[in-house]
């Protein structure tokens, strides 16, 4: 018998003996995989909740809850191209909406991608309206989330204007 084949066979036998000699060693890889799958499932569930809270708190004028889901360094690019950098700037720019409470916000999810417990990305078709002004627009809005300190936070949202209507307030 070829010596290299003999050595390979001896190595395989030694590895098998080591697995048998150490209880649970054969299942270590399986356990690690199961743990990763459970963690990914938990993160995906937390992601679902975070993105739902993000959209619903904006719709329902719950400014504190909405801002709590944003990273301090968040970047927001609204549908007309204005850019806000940082939580304070986003909070200030959004303040009139939360005070007047006269707008309507709706969304339809188009696609999403969640990378375990790292990042998540969703694309929506969004509609925003201020009925008393006969004003509305439709946009494609993309929101990127990062998983930080055990929770999902918005780090970037960007809107692309598709259609806008400006009526008369008279």
C-alpha positions as CSV (number, residue, x, y, z in Angstrom):
1,X,0.0,0.0,0.0
2,X,1.2,3.5,-0.9
3,X,2.6,5.3,2.2
4,X,0.7,8.5,1.6
5,X,-2.6,6.5,1.5
6,X,-1.6,4.8,4.7
7,X,-0.8,8.1,6.4
8,X,-4.1,9.6,5.2
9,X,-6.0,6.7,6.6
10,X,-4.2,6.9,9.9
11,X,-5.0,10.6,10.1
12,X,-8.7,10.0,9.5
13,X,-8.8,7.2,12.1
14,X,-7.1,9.5,14.6
15,X,-9.6,12.3,13.9
16,X,-12.5,9.9,14.3
17,X,-11.1,8.6,17.5
18,X,-10.7,12.2,18.8
19,X,-14.3,12.9,18.0
20,X,-15.5,9.8,19.8
21,X,-13.2,10.5,22.8
22,X,-14.5,14.1,23.3
23,X,-18.3,14.0,24.0
24,X,-20.2,16.6,21.9
25,X,-17.3,17.4,19.6
26,X,-19.1,15.9,16.6
27,X,-22.0,18.3,17.2
28,X,-19.9,21.5,17.8
29,X,-20.3,22.7,14.2
30,X,-24.0,21.8,14.1
31,X,-24.6,23.7,17.4
32,X,-22.7,26.8,16.1
33,X,-24.8,26.7,12.9
34,X,-28.0,26.4,14.9
35,X,-27.0,29.3,17.1
36,X,-26.2,31.5,14.1
37,X,-29.6,30.6,12.6
38,X,-31.4,31.4,15.8
39,X,-29.6,34.7,16.1
40,X,-30.3,35.6,12.5
41,X,-34.0,34.8,13.1
42,X,-34.1,37.0,16.2
43,X,-32.4,39.9,14.3
44,X,-34.9,39.5,11.4
45,X,-37.8,39.7,13.9
46,X,-36.2,42.8,15.5
47,X,-35.7,44.2,12.1
48,X,-39.4,43.7,11.2
49,X,-40.4,45.5,14.4
50,X,-38.0,48.3,13.9
51,X,-39.0,49.1,10.4
52,X,-42.7,48.9,11.2
53,X,-42.1,51.2,14.2
54,X,-40.2,53.6,11.9
55,X,-43.0,53.8,9.4
56,X,-45.9,53.8,11.8
57,X,-44.5,56.3,14.3
58,X,-43.9,58.8,11.4
59,X,-47.5,58.1,10.1
60,X,-49.0,58.5,13.6
61,X,-47.1,61.7,14.5
62,X,-45.1,60.0,17.4
63,X,-42.0,62.1,17.0
64,X,-40.1,60.8,20.1
65,X,-40.6,57.2,19.0
66,X,-39.7,58.0,15.4
67,X,-36.5,59.8,16.4
68,X,-35.5,57.1,18.9
69,X,-35.2,54.7,15.9
70,X,-32.5,56.8,14.2
71,X,-28.7,56.8,14.6
72,X,-27.1,60.0,15.9
73,X,-25.3,60.3,12.5
74,X,-28.3,59.6,10.3
75,X,-28.4,61.1,6.9
76,X,-31.7,62.0,5.3
77,X,-32.2,63.0,1.7
78,X,-35.8,64.0,1.1
79,X,-37.6,63.7,-2.2
80,X,-36.9,67.3,-3.3
81,X,-33.2,66.8,-2.8
82,X,-32.6,68.6,0.5
83,X,-30.0,66.8,2.7
84,X,-30.0,66.6,6.5
85,X,-27.0,65.2,8.3
86,X,-27.2,64.2,11.9
87,X,-30.1,63.5,14.2
88,X,-30.5,67.1,15.4
89,X,-30.9,68.3,11.8
90,X,-33.4,65.5,10.9
91,X,-35.4,66.3,14.1
92,X,-35.5,70.1,13.3
93,X,-36.5,69.6,9.7
94,X,-39.3,67.2,10.6
95,X,-40.7,69.3,13.5
96,X,-43.4,71.1,11.5
97,X,-45.0,67.8,10.4
98,X,-45.2,66.5,14.0
99,X,-46.6,69.9,15.2
100,X,-49.3,70.5,12.5
101,X,-50.4,66.9,12.3
102,X,-52.3,67.7,9.1
103,X,-50.4,65.4,6.6
104,X,-51.1,61.9,5.5
105,X,-48.3,59.3,5.1
106,X,-48.5,55.9,3.5
107,X,-46.1,53.4,2.1
108,X,-45.9,50.1,0.2
109,X,-42.8,47.9,0.6
110,X,-41.2,47.0,-2.7
111,X,-38.2,44.9,-1.6
112,X,-35.9,44.3,1.4
113,X,-32.6,42.7,2.2
114,X,-31.4,41.9,5.7
115,X,-27.8,40.8,6.3
116,X,-28.0,38.9,9.6
117,X,-27.4,41.2,12.5
118,X,-25.5,43.8,10.5
119,X,-27.5,45.8,8.0
120,X,-31.0,46.0,6.6
121,X,-32.3,47.8,3.5
122,X,-35.9,48.5,2.4
123,X,-37.3,50.2,-0.7
124,X,-40.8,51.6,-0.4
125,X,-43.2,53.5,-2.6
126,X,-44.3,56.4,-0.4
127,X,-47.1,58.9,-0.6
128,X,-47.2,62.1,1.4
129,X,-50.1,64.6,1.3
130,X,-51.4,67.7,2.9
131,X,-55.0,67.7,1.9
132,X,-55.9,71.2,3.1
133,X,-53.3,72.5,0.6
134,X,-54.2,70.1,-2.1
135,X,-50.6,69.0,-2.1
136,X,-49.2,65.5,-2.5
137,X,-46.3,63.6,-3.8
138,X,-45.2,60.1,-4.6
139,X,-41.7,58.9,-4.1
140,X,-39.5,55.9,-4.0
141,X,-37.9,55.9,-0.5
142,X,-35.0,53.7,0.4
143,X,-34.1,53.2,4.1
144,X,-30.9,51.7,5.4
145,X,-30.7,50.3,8.9
146,X,-27.7,49.2,11.0
147,X,-27.9,46.8,14.0
148,X,-26.1,48.7,16.9
149,X,-26.1,47.9,20.6
150,X,-28.8,45.3,20.2
151,X,-31.2,47.3,18.1
152,X,-31.9,48.4,14.6
153,X,-31.4,52.1,13.8
154,X,-32.0,54.1,10.6
155,X,-28.7,55.4,9.3
156,X,-29.8,56.6,5.9
157,X,-33.1,57.4,4.2
158,X,-33.3,58.8,0.7
159,X,-36.4,59.7,-1.4
160,X,-36.6,60.1,-5.1
161,X,-39.6,62.2,-6.3
162,X,-41.8,60.4,-8.8
163,X,-44.8,62.7,-9.1
164,X,-45.9,65.9,-7.3
165,X,-49.1,67.9,-7.3
166,X,-49.3,71.4,-5.9
167,X,-52.9,72.8,-5.8
168,X,-54.2,76.1,-4.6
169,X,-55.0,76.7,-0.9
170,X,-57.7,79.2,-1.9
